């Protein structure tokens, strides 16, 4: 998916810095889904769409995992000098690198994060 996203972004003339942000957001959302998504196995696990909408890049991740609204995930604790945690910052990174974050549960019982 990363290579396809990079090729599409390059074809749209998207600058390197913006393309990096889009790819990082996509990577964080998909990684979170892989590591934490709970699937029944009854449907295709996930799909990704990237497109342009009103001079903005729109990334959509749709999946068949159990309901999860990323907007409701708590912000991570502030790091301390002895903090040696790995992970737990992905959704906060997504929040900071996007102009908006939306979620809906579709009529087909899929999560749709935009």
C-alpha positions as CSV (number, residue, x, y, z in Angstrom):
1,X,0.0,0.0,0.0
2,X,2.9,2.4,0.8
3,X,4.4,2.0,-2.7
4,X,1.0,2.5,-4.3
5,X,0.3,5.6,-2.2
6,X,3.8,7.0,-3.1
7,X,3.2,6.5,-6.8
8,X,-0.2,8.1,-6.7
9,X,1.0,11.1,-4.7
10,X,3.9,11.6,-7.1
11,X,1.5,11.3,-10.1
12,X,-0.6,14.1,-8.5
13,X,2.5,16.3,-8.2
14,X,2.3,16.3,-4.4
15,X,5.5,17.7,-2.8
16,X,7.9,15.5,-0.8
17,X,7.0,16.9,2.6
18,X,3.3,16.4,2.1
19,X,3.7,13.0,0.6
20,X,5.8,12.0,3.7
21,X,3.0,13.1,6.0
22,X,0.4,11.2,4.1
23,X,2.4,8.1,4.0
24,X,3.2,8.4,7.7
25,X,-0.5,8.8,8.6
26,X,-1.4,5.8,6.4
27,X,1.3,3.7,8.0
28,X,0.2,4.6,11.6
29,X,-3.5,3.9,10.9
30,X,-2.8,0.5,9.2
31,X,-0.2,-0.5,11.8
32,X,-2.7,0.3,14.6
33,X,-5.3,-1.8,12.8
34,X,-2.9,-4.7,12.4
35,X,-1.7,-4.6,16.0
36,X,-4.9,-3.9,17.8
37,X,-7.8,-4.6,15.4
38,X,-10.1,-7.5,16.4
39,X,-11.5,-9.3,13.4
40,X,-14.2,-11.9,13.0
41,X,-12.7,-13.1,9.8
42,X,-16.0,-13.0,8.0
43,X,-15.2,-10.1,5.6
44,X,-12.2,-8.5,3.8
45,X,-10.1,-7.1,6.7
46,X,-9.4,-3.6,5.3
47,X,-9.3,-1.3,2.3
48,X,-7.5,2.0,1.7
49,X,-8.5,4.9,-0.6
50,X,-6.5,8.0,-1.3
51,X,-7.9,10.9,-3.3
52,X,-8.0,14.7,-3.8
53,X,-10.9,16.7,-2.5
54,X,-11.0,20.5,-2.6
55,X,-7.2,20.8,-2.9
56,X,-6.8,18.5,0.1
57,X,-5.6,14.9,0.2
58,X,-8.2,12.5,1.6
59,X,-7.1,9.2,3.1
60,X,-9.8,6.6,4.0
61,X,-9.1,3.4,5.8
62,X,-12.1,1.1,6.0
63,X,-12.0,-2.2,8.0
64,X,-14.1,-5.0,9.3
65,X,-12.6,-5.0,12.8
66,X,-14.7,-4.5,15.9
67,X,-15.9,-0.9,16.3
68,X,-13.1,1.6,17.2
69,X,-13.4,5.3,17.0
70,X,-9.8,6.7,17.0
71,X,-11.1,10.2,18.0
72,X,-12.0,8.8,21.4
73,X,-8.7,7.2,22.2
74,X,-7.0,9.0,25.1
75,X,-4.0,11.2,24.5
76,X,-0.8,9.5,25.6
77,X,0.8,10.4,28.9
78,X,3.4,13.1,28.7
79,X,6.9,11.5,28.6
80,X,9.1,11.7,31.7
81,X,12.9,11.6,31.9
82,X,12.7,7.8,32.7
83,X,10.2,7.0,30.0
84,X,11.3,4.0,28.0
85,X,8.0,3.1,26.4
86,X,7.9,2.0,22.9
87,X,4.7,2.8,20.9
88,X,1.4,4.3,22.0
89,X,2.0,7.5,20.1
90,X,0.6,6.6,16.7
91,X,-2.9,8.0,17.0
92,X,-1.6,11.2,18.6
93,X,0.8,11.6,15.6
94,X,-2.2,11.1,13.2
95,X,-4.1,13.8,15.1
96,X,-1.3,16.2,14.8
97,X,-0.4,15.5,11.2
98,X,-4.0,15.8,9.8
99,X,-6.3,18.8,9.4
100,X,-9.3,16.6,10.4
101,X,-10.1,13.1,11.6
102,X,-13.5,11.6,11.1
103,X,-15.0,8.2,12.0
104,X,-18.2,6.4,11.2
105,X,-19.5,2.8,11.5
106,X,-21.0,2.0,8.1
107,X,-24.3,0.2,7.5
108,X,-22.2,-2.8,6.5
109,X,-20.7,-2.9,10.0
110,X,-17.3,-1.6,8.9
111,X,-15.1,1.1,10.5
112,X,-14.5,4.1,8.2
113,X,-11.7,6.5,9.3
114,X,-11.1,9.5,7.2
